[in-house]
Every structure is written in C-alpha cells, then in structure tokens.
Amino acid sequence: MGELQHTLSGLMTGMLLLTFIGICFWSWSGKRKEAFEEMANLPLDNTATNTCNNKEKSEA
C-alpha cells in the first residue's frame, strides 16, 4: 500500500507542476498582453471613477 501512495503522490505532484507551468505560459502569452495593459490603465482612467462618483451623488 505504501508504494501505491508514493506513486499517486508523485503523479499528483507532476500534474500540479504541469498545471502551474501551463498557467504561467497562458498568463504570459501574447494574447493576454492587451488585456493586461487595459487592466494596468484602470487606475488612471478617470471615466470609471467619475461614473462611480456620479452614481453615489445621485443616490444621496
């Protein structure tokens, strides 16, 4: 039973490592660059802040 547990533990570790590497490649792929740049500029975007402030003022 001990060998089976060690084998399953090794397989699970390998699967998790491959999943982690896959997520790293996916997140750093060229397809995601535009989305990351858009998210990076959100704090600098005044329209989103103004929209929230206008909604809060109209509810008060």
N, CA, C, O and CB atoms as a CASP TS submission, in Angstrom:
PFRMAT TS
TARGET T0000
AUTHOR 0000-0000-0000
METHOD Language model
MODEL 1
PARENT N/A
ATOM      1  N   MET     1       0.826  -1.202   0.000  1.00  0.00           N
ATOM      2  CA  MET     1       0.000   0.000   0.000  1.00  0.00           C
ATOM      3  C   MET     1       0.866   1.259   0.000  1.00  0.00           C
ATOM      4  O   MET     1       0.466   2.285  -0.550  1.00  0.00           O
ATOM      5  CB  MET     1      -0.938   0.002   1.213  1.00  0.00           C
ATOM      6  N   GLY     2       2.025   1.190   0.601  1.00  0.00           N
ATOM      7  CA  GLY     2       2.915   2.336   0.674  1.00  0.00           C
ATOM      8  C   GLY     2       3.424   2.757  -0.690  1.00  0.00           C
ATOM      9  O   GLY     2       3.566   3.947  -0.969  1.00  0.00           O
ATOM     10  N   GLU     3       3.704   1.759  -1.555  1.00  0.00           N
ATOM     11  CA  GLU     3       4.186   2.089  -2.896  1.00  0.00           C
ATOM     12  C   GLU     3       3.117   2.799  -3.710  1.00  0.00           C
ATOM     13  O   GLU     3       3.404   3.735  -4.456  1.00  0.00           O
ATOM     14  CB  GLU     3       4.639   0.827  -3.623  1.00  0.00           C
ATOM     15  N   LEU     4       1.880   2.342  -3.556  1.00  0.00           N
ATOM     16  CA  LEU     4       0.774   2.971  -4.288  1.00  0.00           C
ATOM     17  C   LEU     4       0.611   4.426  -3.860  1.00  0.00           C
ATOM     18  O   LEU     4       0.399   5.305  -4.696  1.00  0.00           O
ATOM     19  CB  LEU     4      -0.544   2.195  -4.056  1.00  0.00           C
ATOM     20  N   GLN     5       0.709   4.673  -2.567  1.00  0.00           N
ATOM     21  CA  GLN     5       0.584   6.034  -2.056  1.00  0.00           C
ATOM     22  C   GLN     5       1.706   6.923  -2.588  1.00  0.00           C
ATOM     23  O   GLN     5       1.461   8.073  -2.952  1.00  0.00           O
ATOM     24  CB  GLN     5       0.593   6.031  -0.524  1.00  0.00           C
ATOM     25  N   HIS     6       2.921   6.408  -2.637  1.00  0.00           N
ATOM     26  CA  HIS     6       4.049   7.182  -3.151  1.00  0.00           C
ATOM     27  C   HIS     6       3.893   7.449  -4.645  1.00  0.00           C
ATOM     28  O   HIS     6       4.231   8.529  -5.129  1.00  0.00           O
ATOM     29  CB  HIS     6       5.367   6.448  -2.882  1.00  0.00           C
ATOM     30  N   THR     7       3.378   6.458  -5.369  1.00  0.00           N
ATOM     31  CA  THR     7       3.164   6.625  -6.808  1.00  0.00           C
ATOM     32  C   THR     7       2.099   7.684  -7.069  1.00  0.00           C
ATOM     33  O   THR     7       2.284   8.564  -7.909  1.00  0.00           O
ATOM     34  CB  THR     7       2.755   5.286  -7.456  1.00  0.00           C
ATOM     35  N   LEU     8       0.980   7.596  -6.344  1.00  0.00           N
ATOM     36  CA  LEU     8      -0.089   8.582  -6.519  1.00  0.00           C
ATOM     37  C   LEU     8       0.371   9.979  -6.112  1.00  0.00           C
ATOM     38  O   LEU     8       0.006  10.968  -6.748  1.00  0.00           O
ATOM     39  CB  LEU     8      -1.321   8.180  -5.704  1.00  0.00           C
ATOM     40  N   SER     9       1.161  10.057  -5.065  1.00  0.00           N
ATOM     41  CA  SER     9       1.694  11.349  -4.629  1.00  0.00           C
ATOM     42  C   SER     9       2.597  11.947  -5.700  1.00  0.00           C
ATOM     43  O   SER     9       2.529  13.145  -5.975  1.00  0.00           O
ATOM     44  CB  SER     9       2.467  11.198  -3.308  1.00  0.00           C
ATOM     45  N   GLY    10       3.433  11.125  -6.301  1.00  0.00           N
ATOM     46  CA  GLY    10       4.312  11.600  -7.368  1.00  0.00           C
ATOM     47  C   GLY    10       3.526  12.043  -8.592  1.00  0.00           C
ATOM     48  O   GLY    10       3.841  13.068  -9.196  1.00  0.00           O
ATOM     49  N   LEU    11       2.499  11.271  -8.964  1.00  0.00           N
ATOM     50  CA  LEU    11       1.662  11.647 -10.112  1.00  0.00           C
ATOM     51  C   LEU    11       0.928  12.964  -9.859  1.00  0.00           C
ATOM     52  O   LEU    11       0.833  13.810 -10.748  1.00  0.00           O
ATOM     53  CB  LEU    11       0.648  10.534 -10.421  1.00  0.00           C
ATOM     54  N   MET    12       0.415  13.126  -8.656  1.00  0.00           N
ATOM     55  CA  MET    12      -0.298  14.360  -8.321  1.00  0.00           C
ATOM     56  C   MET    12       0.653  15.550  -8.351  1.00  0.00           C
ATOM     57  O   MET    12       0.290  16.619  -8.842  1.00  0.00           O
ATOM     58  CB  MET    12      -0.963  14.244  -6.937  1.00  0.00           C
ATOM     59  N   THR    13       1.845  15.380  -7.839  1.00  0.00           N
ATOM     60  CA  THR    13       2.841  16.454  -7.877  1.00  0.00           C
ATOM     61  C   THR    13       3.167  16.829  -9.314  1.00  0.00           C
ATOM     62  O   THR    13       3.256  18.012  -9.643  1.00  0.00           O
ATOM     63  CB  THR    13       4.122  16.034  -7.135  1.00  0.00           C
ATOM     64  N   GLY    14       3.345  15.830 -10.173  1.00  0.00           N
ATOM     65  CA  GLY    14       3.628  16.085 -11.584  1.00  0.00           C
ATOM     66  C   GLY    14       2.484  16.811 -12.276  1.00  0.00           C
ATOM     67  O   GLY    14       2.715  17.734 -13.056  1.00  0.00           O
ATOM     68  N   MET    15       1.248  16.398 -11.993  1.00  0.00           N
ATOM     69  CA  MET    15       0.083  17.055 -12.603  1.00  0.00           C
ATOM     70  C   MET    15      -0.021  18.506 -12.152  1.00  0.00           C
ATOM     71  O   MET    15      -0.302  19.389 -12.962  1.00  0.00           O
ATOM     72  CB  MET    15      -1.211  16.300 -12.249  1.00  0.00           C
ATOM     73  N   LEU    16       0.202  18.755 -10.876  1.00  0.00           N
ATOM     74  CA  LEU    16       0.128  20.124 -10.370  1.00  0.00           C
ATOM     75  C   LEU    16       1.244  20.993 -10.939  1.00  0.00           C
ATOM     76  O   LEU    16       1.031  22.172 -11.223  1.00  0.00           O
ATOM     77  CB  LEU    16       0.194  20.127  -8.848  1.00  0.00           C
ATOM     78  N   LEU    17       2.431  20.416 -11.106  1.00  0.00           N
ATOM     79  CA  LEU    17       3.539  21.156 -11.699  1.00  0.00           C
ATOM     80  C   LEU    17       3.216  21.529 -13.144  1.00  0.00           C
ATOM     81  O   LEU    17       3.449  22.664 -13.560  1.00  0.00           O
ATOM     82  CB  LEU    17       4.837  20.331 -11.635  1.00  0.00           C
ATOM     83  N   LEU    18       2.682  20.579 -13.907  1.00  0.00           N
ATOM     84  CA  LEU    18       2.303  20.864 -15.294  1.00  0.00           C
ATOM     85  C   LEU    18       1.191  21.911 -15.367  1.00  0.00           C
ATOM     86  O   LEU    18       1.198  22.763 -16.255  1.00  0.00           O
ATOM     87  CB  LEU    18       1.855  19.576 -15.996  1.00  0.00           C
ATOM     88  N   THR    19       0.243  21.849 -14.443  1.00  0.00           N
ATOM     89  CA  THR    19      -0.824  22.847 -14.401  1.00  0.00           C
ATOM     90  C   THR    19      -0.252  24.229 -14.118  1.00  0.00           C
ATOM     91  O   THR    19      -0.638  25.204 -14.763  1.00  0.00           O
ATOM     92  CB  THR    19      -1.872  22.477 -13.338  1.00  0.00           C
ATOM     93  N   PHE    20       0.657  24.321 -13.169  1.00  0.00           N
ATOM     94  CA  PHE    20       1.286  25.596 -12.836  1.00  0.00           C
ATOM     95  C   PHE    20       2.046  26.156 -14.032  1.00  0.00           C
ATOM     96  O   PHE    20       1.925  27.340 -14.346  1.00  0.00           O
ATOM     97  CB  PHE    20       2.229  25.431 -11.642  1.00  0.00           C
ATOM     98  N   ILE    21       2.824  25.315 -14.696  1.00  0.00           N
ATOM     99  CA  ILE    21       3.587  25.764 -15.869  1.00  0.00           C
ATOM    100  C   ILE    21       2.639  26.207 -16.978  1.00  0.00           C
ATOM    101  O   ILE    21       2.900  27.199 -17.658  1.00  0.00           O
ATOM    102  CB  ILE    21       4.520  24.638 -16.381  1.00  0.00           C
ATOM    103  N   GLY    22       1.538  25.476 -17.166  1.00  0.00           N
ATOM    104  CA  GLY    22       0.548  25.854 -18.173  1.00  0.00           C
ATOM    105  C   GLY    22      -0.078  27.210 -17.884  1.00  0.00           C
ATOM    106  O   GLY    22      -0.266  28.014 -18.796  1.00  0.00           O
ATOM    107  N   ILE    23      -0.399  27.468 -16.629  1.00  0.00           N
ATOM    108  CA  ILE    23      -0.977  28.762 -16.252  1.00  0.00           C
ATOM    109  C   ILE    23       0.041  29.877 -16.469  1.00  0.00           C
ATOM    110  O   ILE    23      -0.319  30.967 -16.913  1.00  0.00           O
ATOM    111  CB  ILE    23      -1.447  28.744 -14.777  1.00  0.00           C
ATOM    112  N   CYS    24       1.303  29.614 -16.161  1.00  0.00           N
ATOM    113  CA  CYS    24       2.350  30.625 -16.392  1.00  0.00           C
ATOM    114  C   CYS    24       2.464  30.960 -17.871  1.00  0.00           C
ATOM    115  O   CYS    24       2.520  32.135 -18.234  1.00  0.00           O
ATOM    116  CB  CYS    24       3.708  30.132 -15.862  1.00  0.00           C
ATOM    117  N   PHE    25       2.499  29.945 -18.729  1.00  0.00           N
ATOM    118  CA  PHE    25       2.581  30.198 -20.168  1.00  0.00           C
ATOM    119  C   PHE    25       1.347  30.935 -20.669  1.00  0.00           C
ATOM    120  O   PHE    25       1.455  31.841 -21.496  1.00  0.00           O
ATOM    121  CB  PHE    25       2.752  28.885 -20.932  1.00  0.00           C
ATOM    122  N   TRP    26       0.166  30.548 -20.169  1.00  0.00           N
ATOM    123  CA  TRP    26      -1.075  31.195 -20.598  1.00  0.00           C
ATOM    124  C   TRP    26      -1.082  32.668 -20.188  1.00  0.00           C
ATOM    125  O   TRP    26      -1.448  33.536 -20.981  1.00  0.00           O
ATOM    126  CB  TRP    26      -2.298  30.468 -20.000  1.00  0.00           C
ATOM    127  N   SER    27      -0.675  32.944 -18.946  1.00  0.00           N
ATOM    128  CA  SER    27      -0.742  34.327 -18.465  1.00  0.00           C
ATOM    129  C   SER    27       0.285  35.228 -19.134  1.00  0.00           C
ATOM    130  O   SER    27       0.043  36.428 -19.264  1.00  0.00           O
ATOM    131  CB  SER    27      -0.544  34.363 -16.969  1.00  0.00           C
ATOM    132  N   TRP    28       1.414  34.695 -19.560  1.00  0.00           N
ATOM    133  CA  TRP    28       2.449  35.497 -20.202  1.00  0.00           C
ATOM    134  C   TRP    28       2.400  35.415 -21.720  1.00  0.00           C
ATOM    135  O   TRP    28       3.299  35.915 -22.397  1.00  0.00           O
ATOM    136  CB  TRP    28       3.803  35.063 -19.718  1.00  0.00           C
ATOM    137  N   SER    29       1.356  34.787 -22.265  1.00  0.00           N
ATOM    138  CA  SER    29       1.266  34.674 -23.721  1.00  0.00           C
ATOM    139  C   SER    29       0.939  36.032 -24.339  1.00  0.00           C
ATOM    140  O   SER    29       0.434  36.923 -23.657  1.00  0.00           O
ATOM    141  CB  SER    29       0.200  33.631 -24.122  1.00  0.00           C
ATOM    142  N   GLY    30       1.223  36.184 -25.613  1.00  0.00           N
ATOM    143  CA  GLY    30       0.989  37.444 -26.312  1.00  0.00           C
ATOM    144  C   GLY    30      -0.482  37.808 -26.394  1.00  0.00           C
ATOM    145  O   GLY    30      -0.822  38.985 -26.503  1.00  0.00           O
ATOM    146  N   LYS    31      -1.356  36.816 -26.343  1.00  0.00           N
ATOM    147  CA  LYS    31      -2.794  37.072 -26.427  1.00  0.00           C
ATOM    148  C   LYS    31      -3.291  37.875 -25.227  1.00  0.00           C
ATOM    149  O   LYS    31      -4.252  38.634 -25.350  1.00  0.00           O
ATOM    150  CB  LYS    31      -3.561  35.754 -26.524  1.00  0.00           C
ATOM    151  N   ARG    32      -2.657  37.720 -24.081  1.00  0.00           N
ATOM    152  CA  ARG    32      -3.102  38.369 -22.853  1.00  0.00           C
ATOM    153  C   ARG    32      -2.538  39.776 -22.688  1.00  0.00           C
ATOM    154  O   ARG    32      -2.966  40.501 -21.790  1.00  0.00           O
ATOM    155  CB  ARG    32      -2.716  37.531 -21.667  1.00  0.00           C
ATOM    156  N   LYS    33      -1.594  40.178 -23.526  1.00  0.00           N
ATOM    157  CA  LYS    33      -0.909  41.458 -23.348  1.00  0.00           C
ATOM    158  C   LYS    33      -1.892  42.623 -23.381  1.00  0.00           C
ATOM    159  O   LYS    33      -1.810  43.521 -22.543  1.00  0.00           O
ATOM    160  CB  LYS    33       0.156  41.644 -24.427  1.00  0.00           C
ATOM    161  N   GLU    34      -2.813  42.621 -24.329  1.00  0.00           N
ATOM    162  CA  GLU    34      -3.776  43.721 -24.442  1.00  0.00           C
ATOM    163  C   GLU    34      -4.666  43.804 -23.201  1.00  0.00           C
ATOM    164  O   GLU    34      -4.943  44.897 -22.706  1.00  0.00           O
ATOM    165  CB  GLU    34      -4.644  43.546 -25.701  1.00  0.00           C
ATOM    166  N   ALA    35      -5.107  42.664 -22.705  1.00  0.00           N
ATOM    167  CA  ALA    35      -5.949  42.660 -21.507  1.00  0.00           C
ATOM    168  C   ALA    35      -5.180  43.174 -20.295  1.00  0.00           C
ATOM    169  O   ALA    35      -5.724  43.930 -19.490  1.00  0.00           O
ATOM    170  CB  ALA    35      -6.482  41.248 -21.232  1.00  0.00           C
ATOM    171  N   PHE    36      -3.916  42.770 -20.161  1.00  0.00           N
ATOM    172  CA  PHE    36      -3.110  43.241 -19.038  1.00  0.00           C
ATOM    173  C   PHE    36      -2.865  44.745 -19.125  1.00  0.00           C
ATOM    174  O   PHE    36      -2.904  45.436 -18.107  1.00  0.00           O
ATOM    175  CB  PHE    36      -1.776  42.494 -18.992  1.00  0.00           C
ATOM    176  N   GLU    37      -2.617  45.253 -20.314  1.00  0.00           N
ATOM    177  CA  GLU    37      -2.403  46.692 -20.469  1.00  0.00           C
ATOM    178  C   GLU    37      -3.674  47.465 -20.128  1.00  0.00           C
ATOM    179  O   GLU    37      -3.612  48.534 -19.521  1.00  0.00           O
ATOM    180  CB  GLU    37      -1.949  47.019 -21.904  1.00  0.00           C
ATOM    181  N   GLU    38      -4.813  46.927 -20.517  1.00  0.00           N
ATOM    182  CA  GLU    38      -6.086  47.579 -20.197  1.00  0.00           C
ATOM    183  C   GLU    38      -6.311  47.598 -18.686  1.00  0.00           C
ATOM    184  O   GLU    38      -6.732  48.614 -18.134  1.00  0.00           O
ATOM    185  CB  GLU    38      -7.257  46.860 -20.905  1.00  0.00           C
ATOM    186  N   MET    39      -6.034  46.483 -18.020  1.00  0.00           N
ATOM    187  CA  MET    39      -6.196  46.429 -16.568  1.00  0.00           C
ATOM    188  C   MET    39      -5.191  47.335 -15.858  1.00  0.00           C
ATOM    189  O   MET    39      -5.507  47.920 -14.821  1.00  0.00           O
ATOM    190  CB  MET    39      -6.042  44.991 -16.073  1.00  0.00           C
ATOM    191  N   ALA    40      -3.989  47.453 -16.408  1.00  0.00           N
ATOM    192  CA  ALA    40      -2.968  48.304 -15.797  1.00  0.00           C
ATOM    193  C   ALA    40      -3.356  49.774 -15.869  1.00  0.00           C
ATOM    194  O   ALA    40      -2.958  50.558 -15.008  1.00  0.00           O
ATOM    195  CB  ALA    40      -1.619  48.088 -16.479  1.00  0.00           C
ATOM    196  N   ASN    41      -4.121  50.155 -16.874  1.00  0.00           N
ATOM    197  CA  ASN    41      -4.516  51.550 -17.037  1.00  0.00           C
ATOM    198  C   ASN    41      -5.806  51.900 -16.300  1.00  0.00           C
ATOM    199  O   ASN    41      -6.193  53.068 -16.276  1.00  0.00           O
ATOM    200  CB  ASN    41      -4.675  51.860 -18.495  1.00  0.00           C
ATOM    201  N   LEU    42      -6.475  50.930 -15.704  1.00  0.00           N
ATOM    202  CA  LEU    42      -7.722  51.209 -14.991  1.00  0.00           C
ATOM    203  C   LEU    42      -7.569  52.250 -13.879  1.00  0.00           C
ATOM    204  O   LEU    42      -8.426  53.127 -13.774  1.00  0.00           O
ATOM    205  CB  LEU    42      -8.261  49.935 -14.406  1.00  0.00           C
ATOM    206  N   PRO    43      -6.531  52.203 -13.048  1.00  0.00           N
ATOM    207  CA  PRO    43      -6.412  53.226 -12.005  1.00  0.00           C
ATOM    208  C   PRO    43      -6.234  54.637 -12.568  1.00  0.00           C
ATOM    209  O   PRO    43      -6.534  55.615 -11.883  1.00  0.00           O
ATOM    210  CB  PRO    43      -5.247  52.898 -11.101  1.00  0.00           C
ATOM    211  N   LEU    44      -5.757  54.751 -13.785  1.00  0.00           N
ATOM    212  CA  LEU    44      -5.521  56.057 -14.389  1.00  0.00           C
ATOM    213  C   LEU    44      -6.720  56.559 -15.185  1.00  0.00           C
ATOM    214  O   LEU    44      -6.727  57.697 -15.654  1.00  0.00           O
ATOM    215  CB  LEU    44      -4.310  55.996 -15.282  1.00  0.00           C
ATOM    216  N   ASP    45      -7.728  55.712 -15.336  1.00  0.00           N
ATOM    217  CA  ASP    45      -8.896  56.050 -16.143  1.00  0.00           C
ATOM    218  C   ASP    45      -9.884  56.852 -15.296  1.00  0.00           C
ATOM    219  O   ASP    45     -10.452  56.327 -14.338  1.00  0.00           O
ATOM    220  CB  ASP    45      -9.568  54.767 -16.708  1.00  0.00           C
ATOM    221  N   ASN    46     -10.088  58.114 -15.648  1.00  0.00           N
ATOM    222  CA  ASN    46     -10.981  58.976 -14.876  1.00  0.00           C
ATOM    223  C   ASN    46     -12.448  58.699 -15.149  1.00  0.00           C
ATOM    224  O   ASN    46     -13.286  59.009 -14.302  1.00  0.00           O
ATOM    225  CB  ASN    46     -10.682  60.417 -15.172  1.00  0.00           C
ATOM    226  N   THR    47     -12.795  58.128 -16.295  1.00  0.00           N
ATOM    227  CA  THR    47     -14.205  57.914 -16.616  1.00  0.00           C
ATOM    228  C   THR    47     -14.833  56.913 -15.668  1.00  0.00           C
ATOM    229  O   THR    47     -15.986  57.096 -15.276  1.00  0.00           O
ATOM    230  CB  THR    47     -14.362  57.438 -18.054  1.00  0.00           C
ATOM    231  N   ALA    48     -14.124  55.865 -15.285  1.00  0.00           N
ATOM    232  CA  ALA    48     -14.681  54.881 -14.360  1.00  0.00           C
ATOM    233  C   ALA    48     -14.901  55.507 -12.986  1.00  0.00           C
ATOM    234  O   ALA    48     -15.923  55.241 -12.354  1.00  0.00           O
ATOM    235  CB  ALA    48     -13.753  53.655 -14.248  1.00  0.00           C
ATOM    236  N   THR    49     -13.981  56.321 -12.514  1.00  0.00           N
ATOM    237  CA  THR    49     -14.111  56.978 -11.221  1.00  0.00           C
ATOM    238  C   THR    49     -15.251  57.981 -11.244  1.00  0.00           C
ATOM    239  O   THR    49     -16.047  58.042 -10.306  1.00  0.00           O
ATOM    240  CB  THR    49     -12.803  57.670 -10.836  1.00  0.00           C
ATOM    241  N   ASN    50     -15.334  58.761 -12.302  1.00  0.00           N
ATOM    242  CA  ASN    50     -16.397  59.751 -12.399  1.00  0.00           C
ATOM    243  C   ASN    50     -17.758  59.090 -12.464  1.00  0.00           C
ATOM    244  O   ASN    50     -18.716  59.611 -11.893  1.00  0.00           O
ATOM    245  CB  ASN    50     -16.189  60.634 -13.614  1.00  0.00           C
ATOM    246  N   THR    51     -17.872  57.979 -13.131  1.00  0.00           N
ATOM    247  CA  THR    51     -19.146  57.277 -13.217  1.00  0.00           C
ATOM    248  C   THR    51     -19.576  56.808 -11.841  1.00  0.00           C
ATOM    249  O   THR    51     -20.745  56.948 -11.484  1.00  0.00           O
ATOM    250  CB  THR    51     -19.052  56.088 -14.184  1.00  0.00           C
ATOM    251  N   CYS    52     -18.661  56.255 -11.062  1.00  0.00           N
ATOM    252  CA  CYS    52     -18.982  55.797  -9.713  1.00  0.00           C
ATOM    253  C   CYS    52     -19.376  56.976  -8.828  1.00  0.00           C
ATOM    254  O   CYS    52     -20.349  56.888  -8.080  1.00  0.00           O
ATOM    255  CB  CYS    52     -17.788  55.043  -9.100  1.00  0.00           C
ATOM    256  N   ASN    53     -18.641  58.065  -8.904  1.00  0.00           N
ATOM    257  CA  ASN    53     -18.951  59.231  -8.083  1.00  0.00           C
ATOM    258  C   ASN    53     -20.301  59.820  -8.451  1.00  0.00           C
ATOM    259  O   ASN    53     -21.042  60.248  -7.566  1.00  0.00           O
ATOM    260  CB  ASN    53     -17.865  60.286  -8.229  1.00  0.00           C
ATOM    261  N   ASN    54     -20.636  59.853  -9.728  1.00  0.00           N
ATOM    262  CA  ASN    54     -21.923  60.392 -10.147  1.00  0.00           C
ATOM    263  C   ASN    54     -23.068  59.522  -9.651  1.00  0.00           C
ATOM    264  O   ASN    54     -24.111  60.050  -9.266  1.00  0.00           O
ATOM    265  CB  ASN    54     -21.977  60.516 -11.665  1.00  0.00           C
ATOM    266  N   LYS    55     -22.902  58.212  -9.650  1.00  0.00           N
ATOM    267  CA  LYS    55     -23.950  57.318  -9.155  1.00  0.00           C
ATOM    268  C   LYS    55     -24.148  57.519  -7.663  1.00  0.00           C
ATOM    269  O   LYS    55     -25.282  57.551  -7.187  1.00  0.00           O
ATOM    270  CB  LYS    55     -23.602  55.848  -9.456  1.00  0.00           C
ATOM    271  N   GLU    56     -23.053  57.655  -6.917  1.00  0.00           N
ATOM    272  CA  GLU    56     -23.153  57.844  -5.476  1.00  0.00           C
ATOM    273  C   GLU    56     -23.836  59.167  -5.152  1.00  0.00           C
ATOM    274  O   GLU    56     -24.632  59.233  -4.215  1.00  0.00           O
ATOM    275  CB  GLU    56     -21.766  57.790  -4.831  1.00  0.00           C
ATOM    276  N   LYS    57     -23.541  60.213  -5.905  1.00  0.00           N
ATOM    277  CA  LYS    57     -24.144  61.518  -5.652  1.00  0.00           C
ATOM    278  C   LYS    57     -25.631  61.496  -5.968  1.00  0.00           C
ATOM    279  O   LYS    57     -26.421  62.125  -5.263  1.00  0.00           O
ATOM    280  CB  LYS    57     -23.446  62.601  -6.476  1.00  0.00           C
ATOM    281  N   SER    58     -26.028  60.780  -7.021  1.00  0.00           N
ATOM    282  CA  SER    58     -27.435  60.765  -7.399  1.00  0.00           C
ATOM    283  C   SER    58     -28.264  59.946  -6.416  1.00  0.00           C
ATOM    284  O   SER    58     -29.459  60.200  -6.263  1.00  0.00           O
ATOM    285  CB  SER    58     -27.597  60.211  -8.809  1.00  0.00           C
ATOM    286  N   GLU    59     -27.652  58.961  -5.742  1.00  0.00           N
ATOM    287  CA  GLU    59     -28.379  58.153  -4.774  1.00  0.00           C
ATOM    288  C   GLU    59     -28.547  58.881  -3.448  1.00  0.00           C
ATOM    289  O   GLU    59     -29.472  58.578  -2.694  1.00  0.00           O
ATOM    290  CB  GLU    59     -27.665  56.834  -4.554  1.00  0.00           C
ATOM    291  N   ALA    60     -27.687  59.818  -3.154  1.00  0.00           N
ATOM    292  CA  ALA    60     -27.719  60.501  -1.855  1.00  0.00           C
ATOM    293  C   ALA    60     -28.816  61.526  -1.781  1.00  0.00           C
ATOM    294  O   ALA    60     -28.976  62.186  -0.755  1.00  0.00           O
ATOM    295  CB  ALA    60     -26.398  61.165  -1.574  1.00  0.00           C
TER
END
